[in-house]
Amino acid sequence: MVRLTREAIDHTRLTEDVRRDHCGAVVTFLGTVRDLTGDRTTLALDYEAYPDMALKKLEEIEQDTRSRWPVGDIILEHRLGHLDVGDISVAVAVSCPHRHQAFDACRHAIDRLKEFVPIWKKENWADGTTEWVHPGT
Amino acid sequence: MRVLLFARARDLAGAEAIEVDLPANATVGDLRASLPKLCPRIAGLVERSAIAVNNEYAADTTLLPAAAEVALVPPVSGG
């Protein structure tokens, strides 16, 4: 399952939702808003998406991950809107029969998400300026 | 054709979309070349952005279908 949400991500519920009796391993990755990038201080991040395409790409990542590992269930959820330091911006929960599968599947899914899902963040720096983050620009 | 803009591209253009007139049989590359002329402020970003056609990343050689949903997708930073 994939979701975009403007509400706080309930990672406990997400983790519970992927648990399966035949899966002995559950891995949940959380991405959280960090206070420092290099020597610059972040107060908050604003996330926006191209929603239809982002959901399509998240679904492709789910299917790709399921095709590579024996996934019991997987949830990818990304939050949009204004997030403060410490808030959870993204969560990926995966269950598999064995731990190495669950770790690898979870890492694959979050790495692909960061690579090509059309979601962007805007830094709100402590000096009052803002800046969209577009790597390589 | 209407091209959706996001993030820094939208802020620089001051609009959520740009109207582009292209001939029939135009490609994604033709669209890419026309954007900086219509909005010089996004020229640098266009070079580094992908273009999506009907929610799929498209190569510059792709023919633009009529009535497609087209978007400029700057380098992503989700996660």
Backbone of each chain as ProteinMPNN parsed JSONL, in Angstrom:
{"seq_chain_A": "MVRLTREAIDHTRLTEDVRRDHCGAVVTFLGTVRDLTGDRTTLALDYEAYPDMALKKLEEIEQDTRSRWPVGDIILEHRLGHLDVGDISVAVAVSCPHRHQAFDACRHAIDRLKEFVPIWKKENWADGTTEWVHPGT", "coords_chain_A": {"N_chain_A": [[0.848, -1.183, 0.0], [0.433, 2.267, -0.706], [0.756, 5.679, 0.287], [0.003, 9.184, 0.376], [0.054, 11.782, 2.71], [-1.301, 14.43, 4.743], [-1.341, 14.422, 7.375], [0.096, 13.592, 10.621], [2.424, 10.902, 10.566], [1.594, 7.717, 11.602], [3.623, 5.653, 12.888], [3.633, 3.403, 14.45], [1.19, 2.145, 13.982], [1.533, 1.653, 11.249], [3.653, -0.182, 11.286], [2.462, -2.294, 12.698], [0.485, -2.932, 10.862], [1.746, -4.248, 8.739], [2.553, -6.653, 9.746], [2.753, -10.197, 9.607], [1.794, -13.627, 10.032], [3.485, -15.48, 8.831], [5.781, -14.144, 8.536], [8.824, -13.525, 9.933], [10.186, -11.232, 10.378], [10.143, -7.748, 10.661], [10.767, -4.642, 9.279], [10.956, -1.229, 9.807], [11.486, 1.818, 8.332], [12.113, 5.167, 9.186], [12.062, 8.44, 7.999], [13.17, 11.485, 9.241], [12.81, 14.97, 10.101], [15.717, 16.765, 10.035], [17.869, 18.795, 12.102], [20.197, 20.089, 11.288], [21.991, 20.907, 8.335], [24.962, 20.398, 7.02], [26.558, 23.231, 8.107], [24.334, 24.703, 8.456], [21.269, 25.734, 9.961], [18.17, 24.184, 10.18], [14.793, 25.127, 10.479], [12.324, 24.191, 9.733], [10.638, 22.099, 7.293], [9.035, 22.266, 4.141], [7.024, 20.138, 2.347], [6.153, 19.174, -0.945], [4.233, 17.53, -3.515], [3.904, 16.062, -6.796], [1.04, 14.885, -7.079], [-0.505, 12.711, -8.402], [1.401, 11.466, -10.056], [3.371, 10.879, -8.184], [2.078, 8.984, -6.551], [1.729, 6.969, -8.456], [4.413, 6.301, -8.991], [5.236, 5.47, -6.461], [3.652, 3.195, -6.217], [4.805, 1.655, -8.23], [7.289, 1.203, -7.07], [6.514, -0.324, -4.876], [5.553, -2.656, -6.224], [7.887, -3.452, -7.572], [9.581, -3.995, -5.407], [8.182, -6.083, -4.201], [8.529, -7.964, -6.217], [11.147, -8.67, -5.978], [11.74, -9.564, -3.398], [10.451, -11.852, -0.864], [7.905, -10.505, 0.099], [5.76, -10.034, 2.813], [3.954, -7.97, 3.552], [3.886, -4.494, 2.585], [4.23, -1.06, 3.249], [4.367, 2.182, 1.994], [4.64, 5.438, 2.972], [4.3, 8.907, 2.61], [4.656, 12.114, 3.991], [3.155, 15.309, 3.422], [3.307, 18.932, 3.219], [3.791, 21.298, 5.94], [6.475, 20.654, 7.99], [7.937, 20.231, 11.172], [11.177, 20.293, 12.843], [12.228, 17.062, 13.697], [9.801, 15.871, 13.098], [8.168, 13.147, 11.369], [8.816, 12.49, 8.07], [8.675, 10.528, 6.145], [7.809, 7.074, 5.839], [8.646, 3.653, 5.66], [7.501, 0.484, 5.828], [8.119, -2.943, 6.094], [7.45, -6.403, 5.858], [8.927, -9.649, 5.998], [9.756, -13.154, 5.57], [12.363, -13.567, 6.674], [15.063, -11.787, 8.369], [17.179, -10.599, 6.841], [16.067, -10.35, 4.351], [13.976, -8.553, 4.862], [15.357, -6.252, 5.75], [16.859, -5.665, 3.408], [14.83, -5.294, 1.491], [13.443, -3.107, 2.528], [15.397, -1.122, 2.503], [15.9, -0.97, -0.247], [13.412, 0.007, -1.142], [13.175, 2.592, 0.094], [15.431, 3.803, -0.95], [14.857, 3.871, -3.714], [12.61, 5.476, -3.648], [13.677, 7.966, -2.885], [15.111, 8.469, -5.127], [13.486, 8.818, -7.47], [10.769, 9.531, -7.058], [8.327, 12.016, -7.552], [8.558, 14.291, -5.412], [9.179, 17.114, -3.397], [11.271, 19.089, -1.213], [11.281, 22.056, 0.753], [13.6, 24.053, 2.279], [13.404, 25.742, 5.363], [15.297, 27.979, 6.588], [17.177, 28.923, 9.549], [17.895, 31.575, 9.414], [15.806, 32.847, 8.29], [15.453, 32.694, 5.563], [14.283, 30.852, 2.663], [14.487, 27.83, 0.687], [14.149, 25.829, -2.106], [14.946, 22.406, -2.443], [16.822, 21.025, -4.853], [18.633, 18.622, -5.918], [21.861, 18.862, -7.374], [21.474, 21.232, -8.643]], "CA_chain_A": [[0.0, 0.0, 0.0], [1.183, 3.526, -0.718], [-0.089, 6.799, 0.723], [0.473, 10.532, 0.664], [-0.808, 12.268, 3.785], [-0.963, 15.713, 5.365], [-1.409, 14.195, 8.821], [1.263, 12.941, 11.21], [2.52, 9.478, 10.226], [1.505, 6.846, 12.776], [4.534, 4.564, 12.506], [3.281, 2.195, 15.205], [0.114, 1.498, 13.231], [2.129, 1.174, 10.002], [4.439, -1.377, 11.592], [1.495, -3.351, 13.019], [-0.309, -3.293, 9.682], [2.459, -5.146, 7.8], [2.922, -7.909, 10.4], [2.087, -11.401, 9.096], [2.226, -14.792, 10.814], [4.571, -16.226, 8.171], [6.942, -13.244, 8.461], [9.532, -13.423, 11.206], [10.969, -9.999, 10.413], [9.511, -6.503, 10.224], [11.669, -3.491, 9.317], [10.327, 0.06, 9.515], [12.395, 2.955, 8.196], [11.506, 6.49, 9.319], [12.838, 9.627, 7.677], [12.714, 12.557, 10.13], [13.359, 16.287, 9.757], [16.98, 16.967, 10.756], [18.028, 20.217, 12.442], [21.387, 20.684, 10.681], [22.528, 20.438, 7.055], [26.268, 21.054, 7.08], [26.57, 24.137, 9.263], [23.122, 25.528, 8.427], [20.219, 25.245, 10.845], [16.82, 24.083, 9.618], [13.682, 25.264, 11.428], [11.184, 23.405, 9.254], [10.645, 21.754, 5.869], [7.748, 22.159, 3.461], [7.066, 19.11, 1.296], [5.053, 19.119, -1.899], [4.318, 16.419, -4.473], [3.047, 15.963, -7.985], [0.405, 13.756, -6.373], [-0.86, 11.539, -9.201], [2.613, 10.769, -10.498], [4.053, 10.346, -6.997], [1.396, 7.739, -6.166], [2.05, 5.958, -9.47], [5.802, 5.858, -8.809], [5.288, 4.7, -5.215], [3.084, 1.869, -6.514], [5.825, 0.907, -8.988], [8.312, 0.758, -6.116], [5.928, -1.448, -4.128], [5.537, -3.855, -7.071], [9.275, -3.842, -7.819], [10.103, -4.586, -4.169], [7.525, -7.387, -4.053], [9.047, -8.903, -7.213], [12.537, -9.03, -5.652], [11.826, -10.224, -2.088], [9.171, -12.484, -0.469], [7.299, -9.517, 0.994], [4.439, -10.329, 3.378], [3.248, -6.742, 3.185], [4.754, -3.31, 2.554], [3.543, 0.233, 3.193], [5.198, 3.378, 1.812], [3.803, 6.609, 3.257], [5.059, 10.165, 2.645], [3.869, 13.247, 4.479], [3.293, 16.568, 2.687], [2.962, 20.112, 4.0], [4.8, 21.941, 6.781], [6.959, 19.736, 9.023], [8.941, 20.783, 12.086], [12.311, 19.425, 13.178], [11.827, 15.882, 14.46], [8.62, 15.228, 12.52], [8.421, 12.052, 10.42], [8.432, 12.877, 6.711], [8.436, 9.34, 5.317], [7.933, 5.785, 6.521], [8.547, 2.432, 4.849], [7.421, -0.704, 6.681], [8.152, -4.164, 5.279], [7.602, -7.691, 6.536], [9.423, -10.769, 5.184], [10.015, -14.317, 6.44], [13.654, -13.507, 7.374], [15.463, -10.397, 8.591], [18.001, -9.999, 5.778], [15.138, -9.971, 3.275], [13.221, -7.36, 5.269], [16.289, -5.11, 5.711], [17.204, -5.343, 2.015], [13.636, -4.806, 0.805], [13.134, -1.77, 3.053], [16.411, -0.197, 1.991], [15.641, -0.806, -1.678], [12.224, 0.843, -1.344], [13.426, 4.003, 0.444], [16.429, 4.339, -1.892], [14.178, 4.192, -4.973], [11.724, 6.627, -3.388], [14.47, 9.204, -2.905], [15.718, 8.612, -6.444], [12.661, 9.272, -8.603], [9.366, 9.906, -6.793], [8.272, 13.484, -7.65], [8.27, 14.992, -4.162], [10.246, 18.102, -3.162], [11.23, 19.768, 0.078], [11.788, 23.428, 0.822], [14.233, 24.371, 3.565], [13.136, 26.998, 6.073], [16.519, 28.136, 7.367], [17.047, 29.717, 10.787], [18.094, 33.002, 9.129], [14.569, 33.392, 7.736], [15.345, 32.446, 4.127], [13.79, 29.536, 2.26], [15.202, 27.329, -0.495], [13.775, 24.5, -2.607], [16.088, 21.509, -2.59], [16.872, 20.308, -6.133], [20.026, 18.163, -5.963], [22.566, 19.051, -8.637], [21.209, 22.554, -9.21]], "C_chain_A": [[0.894, 1.247, 0.0], [0.222, 4.659, -0.36], [0.689, 8.097, 0.731], [-0.477, 11.09, 1.709], [-0.378, 13.651, 4.238], [-1.035, 15.623, 6.874], [-0.092, 13.588, 9.307], [1.242, 11.456, 10.861], [2.539, 8.655, 11.51], [2.339, 5.592, 12.501], [4.253, 3.284, 13.269], [2.191, 1.415, 14.462], [0.644, 0.879, 11.93], [2.862, -0.15, 10.224], [3.509, -2.551, 11.906], [0.795, -3.856, 11.758], [0.414, -4.243, 8.729], [2.802, -6.489, 8.44], [2.096, -9.074, 9.859], [2.632, -12.618, 9.839], [3.387, -15.536, 10.16], [5.841, -15.369, 8.042], [7.575, -13.096, 9.841], [10.307, -12.132, 11.35], [10.124, -8.835, 9.904], [10.552, -5.397, 10.364], [10.872, -2.247, 8.959], [11.403, 1.131, 9.463], [11.58, 4.233, 8.381], [12.493, 7.534, 8.867], [12.285, 10.767, 8.517], [13.427, 13.853, 9.78], [14.557, 16.582, 10.67], [17.209, 18.46, 10.988], [19.217, 20.876, 11.755], [21.669, 20.075, 9.318], [23.849, 21.158, 6.875], [26.282, 21.95, 8.307], [25.344, 25.049, 9.273], [22.01, 24.885, 9.254], [18.857, 25.316, 10.166], [15.79, 24.264, 10.729], [12.529, 24.353, 11.049], [11.403, 23.074, 7.785], [9.208, 21.791, 5.356], [7.892, 21.147, 2.337], [5.889, 19.281, 0.36], [5.312, 17.993, -2.895], [3.559, 16.767, -5.745], [2.221, 14.716, -7.688], [0.124, 12.528, -7.233], [0.372, 10.739, -9.613], [3.354, 10.163, -9.307], [3.407, 9.034, -6.564], [1.702, 6.623, -7.161], [3.461, 5.41, -9.254], [5.953, 5.06, -7.509], [4.723, 3.296, -5.436], [4.069, 1.02, -7.314], [6.907, 0.38, -8.05], [7.783, -0.41, -5.287], [5.993, -2.728, -4.962], [6.945, -4.372, -7.332], [9.861, -4.546, -6.585], [9.492, -5.972, -3.953], [8.077, -8.424, -5.029], [10.447, -9.396, -6.851], [12.682, -9.793, -4.341], [10.465, -10.822, -1.749], [8.456, -11.615, 0.568], [5.939, -10.027, 1.487], [3.513, -9.154, 3.118], [4.233, -5.584, 3.258], [3.865, -2.07, 2.49], [4.588, 1.326, 2.999], [4.285, 4.588, 2.016], [4.688, 7.841, 3.334], [4.149, 11.287, 3.097], [4.169, 14.473, 3.625], [2.884, 17.722, 3.601], [4.123, 20.568, 4.866], [5.196, 21.02, 7.933], [8.04, 20.415, 9.862], [10.066, 19.787, 12.305], [11.812, 18.275, 14.055], [10.602, 15.183, 13.913], [9.034, 14.134, 11.533], [7.912, 12.469, 9.042], [8.062, 11.664, 5.858], [8.594, 8.09, 6.172], [7.8, 4.667, 5.501], [8.566, 1.253, 5.808], [7.3, -1.935, 5.797], [8.22, -5.385, 6.185], [8.046, -8.74, 5.53], [9.631, -11.963, 6.123], [11.291, -14.156, 7.264], [14.206, -12.085, 7.377], [16.276, -9.81, 7.444], [17.136, -9.573, 4.601], [14.43, -8.664, 3.617], [14.115, -6.113, 5.246], [16.552, -4.682, 4.262], [16.014, -4.741, 1.273], [13.319, -3.374, 1.238], [14.122, -0.75, 2.496], [16.205, 0.081, 0.498], [14.493, 0.186, -1.887], [12.505, 2.311, -1.016], [14.463, 4.608, -0.506], [15.775, 4.714, -3.218], [13.284, 5.419, -4.794], [12.511, 7.935, -3.499], [15.029, 9.505, -4.291], [14.767, 9.239, -7.456], [11.197, 9.6, -8.304], [9.259, 11.43, -6.758], [7.692, 14.155, -6.402], [9.458, 15.913, -3.91], [10.106, 18.691, -1.77], [11.824, 21.158, -0.051], [12.336, 23.657, 2.217], [13.713, 25.708, 4.083], [14.302, 27.192, 7.025], [16.296, 29.053, 8.567], [17.217, 31.206, 10.52], [16.875, 33.618, 8.435], [14.407, 33.184, 6.24], [14.776, 31.045, 3.877], [14.461, 29.135, 0.956], [14.668, 25.95, -0.88], [15.031, 23.67, -2.803], [15.933, 20.732, -3.904], [18.311, 19.845, -6.331], [20.637, 18.344, -7.35], [22.317, 20.407, -9.267], [21.797, 23.642, -8.315]], "O_chain_A": [[1.957, 1.273, 0.619], [-0.969, 4.602, -0.667], [1.878, 8.122, 1.05], [-1.688, 10.896, 1.61], [0.796, 14.002, 4.125], [-0.82, 16.611, 7.577], [0.726, 13.13, 8.509], [0.184, 10.826, 10.857], [3.378, 8.862, 12.387], [1.842, 4.605, 11.959], [4.589, 2.196, 12.801], [2.262, 0.193, 14.332], [0.279, -0.235, 11.553], [2.712, -1.101, 9.457], [3.734, -3.668, 11.44], [0.546, -5.053, 11.608], [-0.238, -4.973, 7.983], [3.295, -7.382, 7.752], [0.885, -8.952, 9.675], [3.799, -12.638, 10.229], [4.19, -16.158, 10.855], [6.85, -15.823, 7.503], [6.949, -12.611, 10.783], [11.017, -11.945, 12.339], [9.477, -8.924, 8.86], [11.149, -5.227, 11.428], [10.193, -2.211, 7.933], [12.142, 1.33, 10.427], [10.497, 4.375, 7.814], [13.645, 7.526, 9.3], [11.077, 11.004, 8.521], [14.525, 13.832, 9.226], [14.432, 16.641, 11.894], [16.798, 19.291, 10.178], [19.254, 22.102, 11.644], [21.595, 18.857, 9.157], [23.883, 22.36, 6.614], [26.045, 21.485, 9.421], [25.308, 26.042, 9.999], [21.832, 23.666, 9.25], [18.449, 26.356, 9.65], [15.889, 23.641, 11.786], [11.84, 23.809, 11.912], [12.238, 23.681, 7.115], [8.28, 21.393, 6.06], [8.767, 21.274, 1.481], [4.762, 19.506, 0.802], [6.448, 17.56, -3.09], [2.695, 17.643, -5.761], [2.646, 13.605, -8.007], [0.475, 11.415, -6.842], [0.392, 9.511, -9.535], [3.901, 9.065, -9.406], [4.109, 8.074, -6.245], [1.909, 5.474, -6.77], [3.68, 4.201, -9.326], [6.708, 4.089, -7.46], [5.253, 2.321, -4.903], [4.162, -0.19, -7.106], [7.385, -0.743, -8.209], [8.508, -1.37, -5.025], [6.434, -3.767, -4.471], [7.18, -5.58, -7.318], [10.547, -5.561, -6.706], [10.187, -6.914, -3.571], [8.098, -9.616, -4.725], [10.889, -10.426, -7.358], [13.619, -10.574, -4.172], [9.441, -10.375, -2.267], [8.409, -11.947, 1.753], [5.079, -10.402, 0.689], [2.434, -9.307, 2.545], [5.276, -5.677, 3.905], [2.872, -2.043, 1.764], [5.57, 1.396, 3.738], [3.282, 4.742, 1.319], [5.703, 7.839, 4.031], [3.01, 11.399, 2.643], [5.294, 14.657, 3.162], [2.211, 17.525, 4.613], [5.284, 20.275, 4.579], [4.357, 20.648, 8.753], [8.933, 21.079, 9.336], [9.938, 18.602, 11.999], [11.077, 18.483, 15.02], [10.374, 14.014, 14.226], [10.112, 14.191, 10.942], [6.73, 12.765, 8.869], [7.232, 11.765, 4.954], [9.4, 8.05, 7.102], [6.961, 4.719, 4.601], [9.547, 1.049, 6.523], [6.49, -1.973, 4.87], [8.964, -5.397, 7.166], [7.619, -8.739, 4.375], [9.676, -11.79, 7.341], [11.32, -14.556, 8.428], [13.871, -11.276, 6.511], [16.092, -8.643, 7.099], [17.417, -8.576, 3.936], [14.298, -7.779, 2.772], [13.695, -5.052, 4.785], [16.48, -3.499, 3.93], [16.172, -3.785, 0.514], [12.969, -2.532, 0.411], [13.738, 0.341, 2.074], [16.321, 1.219, 0.045], [14.593, 1.094, -2.711], [12.108, 3.192, -1.78], [14.385, 5.793, -0.833], [16.094, 5.756, -3.791], [13.209, 6.283, -5.667], [12.06, 8.889, -4.131], [15.379, 10.645, -4.596], [15.181, 10.104, -8.229], [10.45, 9.921, -9.229], [10.004, 12.082, -6.025], [6.52, 14.528, -6.35], [10.604, 15.547, -4.174], [9.011, 18.788, -1.216], [12.734, 21.404, -0.843], [11.633, 23.481, 3.212], [13.599, 26.678, 3.334], [14.311, 26.648, 8.129], [15.356, 29.848, 8.598], [16.742, 32.027, 11.303], [16.911, 34.782, 8.038], [13.341, 33.464, 5.692], [14.788, 30.182, 4.755], [14.946, 29.985, 0.208], [14.724, 25.014, -0.083], [16.053, 24.171, -3.272], [15.039, 19.898, -4.048], [19.13, 20.597, -6.86], [20.017, 18.024, -8.364], [22.883, 20.711, -10.317], [21.677, 24.827, -8.624]]}, "seq_chain_B": "MRVLLFARARDLAGAEAIEVDLPANATVGDLRASLPKLCPRIAGLVERSAIAVNNEYAADTTLLPAAAEVALVPPVSGG", "coords_chain_B": {"N_chain_B": [[-0.605, 23.592, -25.29], [-0.563, 22.666, -21.88], [1.794, 23.021, -19.337], [2.631, 21.637, -16.351], [3.988, 23.056, -13.368], [6.32, 22.743, -10.679], [7.531, 23.21, -7.282], [10.649, 24.866, -7.114], [10.563, 25.721, -9.756], [7.902, 26.498, -10.147], [7.767, 28.61, -8.322], [9.693, 30.393, -9.389], [8.576, 30.964, -11.891], [6.211, 32.023, -11.091], [3.738, 30.919, -11.433], [1.426, 28.168, -11.714], [1.432, 26.699, -13.956], [2.493, 26.642, -17.422], [1.526, 27.86, -20.574], [2.113, 26.38, -23.656], [2.697, 26.641, -27.07], [2.875, 24.296, -29.531], [3.902, 22.714, -32.59], [2.126, 20.096, -34.436], [3.239, 16.735, -33.974], [5.381, 17.417, -32.401], [8.172, 16.952, -30.177], [9.192, 15.819, -26.861], [11.663, 16.966, -26.483], [11.445, 19.247, -28.11], [9.558, 20.645, -26.654], [11.044, 21.041, -24.295], [13.009, 22.759, -25.277], [11.496, 24.983, -25.818], [10.598, 26.024, -23.429], [12.499, 27.712, -21.906], [12.458, 29.965, -23.523], [9.913, 30.952, -23.222], [9.861, 31.434, -20.533], [12.375, 32.759, -19.21], [13.49, 32.751, -16.657], [13.391, 30.177, -15.631], [15.213, 28.772, -17.068], [17.776, 27.624, -16.372], [16.996, 25.653, -14.574], [15.327, 24.045, -16.122], [17.104, 22.713, -17.785], [18.123, 20.782, -16.074], [15.989, 19.308, -15.336], [13.498, 16.687, -15.427], [10.998, 15.686, -17.829], [7.645, 14.925, -17.598], [5.21, 12.862, -19.088], [1.89, 12.179, -19.091], [2.151, 11.217, -16.433], [4.527, 9.766, -16.524], [8.051, 9.473, -16.756], [9.654, 10.95, -19.527], [11.6, 10.529, -22.473], [13.63, 12.845, -24.388], [13.21, 12.349, -27.061], [10.667, 11.415, -27.295], [7.462, 11.493, -28.797], [5.019, 14.005, -28.366], [1.896, 13.238, -27.212], [-1.429, 14.199, -28.278], [-3.408, 16.148, -26.085], [-2.141, 15.298, -23.775], [-1.174, 14.98, -20.287], [1.23, 17.066, -19.104], [4.284, 17.666, -17.406], [6.836, 19.604, -15.811], [9.503, 18.267, -14.154], [11.476, 18.966, -11.669], [14.758, 18.112, -10.231], [14.331, 15.664, -7.745], [13.525, 15.664, -4.196], [12.408, 14.233, -2.124], [11.661, 12.223, 0.822]], "CA_chain_B": [[-0.374, 22.551, -24.29], [-0.327, 23.22, -20.553], [2.874, 22.306, -18.671], [2.557, 21.854, -14.902], [5.259, 23.433, -12.72], [6.38, 22.433, -9.25], [8.662, 23.593, -6.435], [11.347, 26.112, -7.474], [10.128, 26.156, -11.092], [6.647, 27.226, -9.978], [8.049, 29.887, -7.646], [10.41, 31.281, -10.321], [7.65, 31.379, -12.945], [5.075, 32.709, -10.495], [2.515, 30.314, -11.969], [1.399, 26.714, -11.54], [1.535, 26.066, -15.276], [2.833, 27.506, -18.552], [0.918, 27.445, -21.84], [3.115, 26.27, -24.711], [2.162, 26.295, -28.397], [3.821, 23.456, -30.276], [3.315, 22.117, -33.792], [1.844, 18.66, -34.376], [4.443, 15.889, -34.047], [6.474, 17.939, -31.58], [8.713, 15.998, -29.207], [9.511, 16.324, -25.532], [12.819, 17.848, -26.656], [10.946, 20.53, -28.618], [8.945, 21.317, -25.506], [12.141, 21.459, -23.407], [13.679, 23.912, -25.894], [10.61, 26.154, -25.86], [10.303, 26.55, -22.087], [13.317, 28.864, -21.515], [12.066, 31.143, -24.305], [8.674, 31.472, -22.636], [10.116, 31.829, -19.143], [13.828, 32.692, -19.07], [13.926, 32.541, -15.272], [13.512, 28.753, -15.297], [16.099, 28.139, -18.063], [18.781, 26.775, -15.729], [16.348, 24.503, -13.949], [14.797, 23.184, -17.187], [18.206, 21.856, -18.248], [18.37, 19.69, -15.134], [14.713, 18.69, -14.96], [12.86, 15.697, -16.295], [9.66, 16.042, -18.28], [6.739, 13.78, -17.459], [4.048, 12.834, -19.973], [0.909, 11.259, -18.504], [2.683, 10.65, -15.182], [5.679, 8.885, -16.763], [9.226, 10.183, -17.252], [9.708, 10.803, -20.984], [12.846, 10.917, -23.128], [13.455, 14.003, -25.271], [12.798, 11.886, -28.399], [9.26, 10.986, -27.251], [6.458, 12.365, -29.41], [4.009, 14.453, -27.413], [0.545, 12.914, -27.655], [-2.413, 15.271, -28.09], [-4.17, 16.103, -24.828], [-1.41, 14.639, -22.694], [-0.824, 15.779, -19.115], [2.681, 17.245, -19.181], [4.809, 18.377, -16.243], [8.268, 19.757, -15.618], [9.818, 17.617, -12.878], [12.838, 19.296, -11.241], [15.373, 17.059, -9.419], [13.452, 15.402, -6.603], [14.187, 15.714, -2.882], [11.551, 13.642, -1.101], [12.304, 11.316, 1.771]], "C_chain_B": [[0.008, 23.208, -22.962], [0.742, 22.374, -19.857], [2.834, 22.657, -17.183], [3.938, 22.141, -14.341], [5.183, 23.13, -11.232], [7.615, 23.057, -8.606], [9.32, 24.878, -6.942], [10.89, 26.64, -8.841], [8.84, 26.972, -10.99], [6.902, 28.592, -9.334], [8.717, 30.871, -8.598], [9.461, 31.815, -11.39], [6.484, 32.188, -12.385], [3.75, 32.171, -11.003], [2.598, 28.802, -11.805], [1.493, 25.965, -12.86], [1.915, 27.11, -16.318], [2.108, 26.956, -19.787], [1.978, 27.477, -22.942], [2.409, 25.894, -26.016], [3.213, 25.514, -29.16], [3.133, 22.9, -31.509], [2.966, 20.641, -33.555], [3.161, 17.899, -34.543], [5.636, 16.476, -33.303], [6.904, 16.877, -30.572], [8.877, 16.663, -27.843], [10.703, 17.281, -25.604], [12.419, 19.221, -27.189], [10.318, 21.336, -27.487], [10.03, 21.867, -24.579], [12.818, 22.719, -23.952], [12.812, 25.171, -25.845], [10.43, 26.798, -24.484], [11.17, 27.749, -21.687], [12.964, 30.134, -22.289], [10.822, 31.787, -23.7], [8.902, 32.012, -21.232], [11.612, 31.72, -18.858], [14.3, 32.386, -17.642], [14.089, 31.062, -14.929], [14.499, 28.031, -16.213], [17.084, 27.173, -17.416], [18.18, 25.516, -15.141], [15.814, 23.519, -14.995], [15.869, 22.203, -17.664], [18.376, 20.623, -17.378], [17.105, 18.941, -14.737], [14.329, 17.582, -15.93], [11.529, 16.268, -16.77], [8.809, 14.78, -18.229], [5.558, 13.953, -18.405], [3.102, 11.76, -19.44], [1.506, 10.469, -17.334], [3.826, 9.655, -15.379], [6.841, 9.735, -17.266], [9.396, 9.899, -18.741], [11.06, 11.281, -21.511], [12.571, 12.074, -24.087], [12.972, 13.595, -26.666], [11.323, 11.485, -28.453], [8.363, 11.997, -27.945], [5.415, 12.732, -28.37], [2.62, 14.088, -27.936], [-0.375, 14.125, -27.472], [-3.104, 15.061, -26.753], [-3.461, 15.352, -23.707], [-1.316, 15.576, -21.493], [0.697, 15.844, -19.039], [3.145, 18.061, -17.976], [6.318, 18.482, -16.316], [8.584, 19.238, -14.211], [11.26, 17.937, -12.497], [13.413, 18.156, -10.4], [14.647, 16.905, -8.08], [14.24, 15.391, -5.29], [13.263, 15.209, -1.786], [12.345, 12.729, -0.183], [12.538, 11.977, 3.101]], "O_chain_B": [[0.784, 24.163, -22.918], [0.618, 21.151, -19.792], [2.982, 23.818, -16.802], [4.932, 21.557, -14.772], [4.127, 23.244, -10.609], [8.596, 23.384, -9.273], [8.633, 25.873, -7.175], [10.836, 27.85, -9.059], [8.692, 28.0, -11.651], [6.328, 29.6, -9.746], [8.36, 32.049, -8.623], [9.533, 32.989, -11.753], [5.844, 32.947, -13.112], [2.748, 32.885, -11.005], [3.685, 28.226, -11.761], [1.619, 24.74, -12.88], [1.691, 28.305, -16.127], [2.079, 25.747, -20.016], [2.656, 28.487, -23.131], [1.623, 24.948, -26.057], [4.312, 26.012, -29.407], [1.93, 22.642, -31.492], [3.444, 20.022, -32.605], [4.088, 18.389, -35.189], [6.775, 16.078, -33.544], [6.115, 16.022, -30.169], [8.726, 17.875, -27.69], [10.753, 18.278, -24.883], [12.978, 20.238, -26.778], [10.52, 22.545, -27.379], [9.952, 23.011, -24.131], [13.157, 23.629, -23.196], [13.329, 26.288, -25.831], [10.141, 27.991, -24.392], [10.632, 28.727, -21.17], [13.142, 31.243, -21.785], [10.696, 33.011, -23.669], [8.217, 32.937, -20.796], [12.071, 30.709, -18.327], [15.38, 31.829, -17.447], [14.851, 30.725, -14.024], [14.615, 26.807, -16.147], [17.215, 26.032, -17.858], [18.778, 24.442, -15.2], [15.844, 22.307, -14.784], [15.593, 21.029, -17.915], [18.728, 19.55, -17.869], [17.148, 18.043, -13.896], [14.768, 17.545, -17.08], [11.002, 17.214, -16.186], [9.188, 13.725, -18.738], [4.982, 15.035, -18.514], [3.463, 10.587, -19.349], [1.389, 9.246, -17.254], [4.073, 8.807, -14.522], [6.65, 10.617, -18.103], [9.295, 8.751, -19.173], [11.594, 12.295, -21.063], [11.443, 12.266, -24.543], [12.386, 14.412, -27.377], [10.787, 11.241, -29.534], [8.478, 13.202, -27.722], [4.977, 11.888, -27.588], [2.21, 14.575, -28.99], [-0.128, 14.973, -26.614], [-3.352, 13.928, -26.343], [-4.105, 14.831, -22.796], [-1.37, 16.797, -21.639], [1.369, 14.819, -18.924], [2.488, 19.022, -17.575], [6.998, 17.582, -16.81], [8.019, 19.698, -13.219], [12.179, 17.255, -12.951], [12.659, 17.319, -9.903], [14.386, 17.884, -7.381], [15.447, 15.146, -5.271], [13.317, 15.687, -0.653], [13.537, 12.496, -0.384], [13.072, 11.351, 4.016]]}, "name": "protein", "num_of_chains": 2, "seq": "MVRLTREAIDHTRLTEDVRRDHCGAVVTFLGTVRDLTGDRTTLALDYEAYPDMALKKLEEIEQDTRSRWPVGDIILEHRLGHLDVGDISVAVAVSCPHRHQAFDACRHAIDRLKEFVPIWKKENWADGTTEWVHPGTMRVLLFARARDLAGAEAIEVDLPANATVGDLRASLPKLCPRIAGLVERSAIAVNNEYAADTTLLPAAAEVALVPPVSGG"}
